[in-house]
Amino acid sequence: MRTTLTLDQDVALGIDRLRQRESRSLREVVNRVLREGLKRLEIRSEPQQQVPFRTQTVSLGRCLVGDLTSVSEALATAEGEDFK
């Protein structure tokens, strides 16, 4: 297949570096890079079987602060009467 691509400058520089390093043609390098990219994208797009996250429950015992309906009482218990 023959087509025209407009590459971003960073992509073109990366392709050119690979081409020089591997002494290959532009066509060979672009095809290899696209194949690798497509493989990675296909792996990510495959639905992964997710295992539900489970949290183990632990008994923490009775509440040491007492009644937590009043914030001022909880602070007074935790920090003493001069918390204000």
C-alpha positions, 0 to 999 in steps of 0.5 A: 500500500502506498500512502503519504504521511505527515510526521511530527518533528519528534517522530521523524527525528526518532525514525531517522535515528533508528534508520541511521543506527540500523542502516535500514531504509525508511520503509523498513523502519516505519513498518517495524515501528508501526508493527511494534506499536500496533502489537502493544496497543492491541495487548492493552485493548484486550479486555483483562479479566479483573479480579475483584479487590477484597478487603479483609475485615478486622475487629478494632475493638470498642471505641476508645473515645466514647460517643463520636456524635459530638466533635467537641466531646471527642476532642476534649477526650483526646486532647484534654479539656484545654483543646480550645 
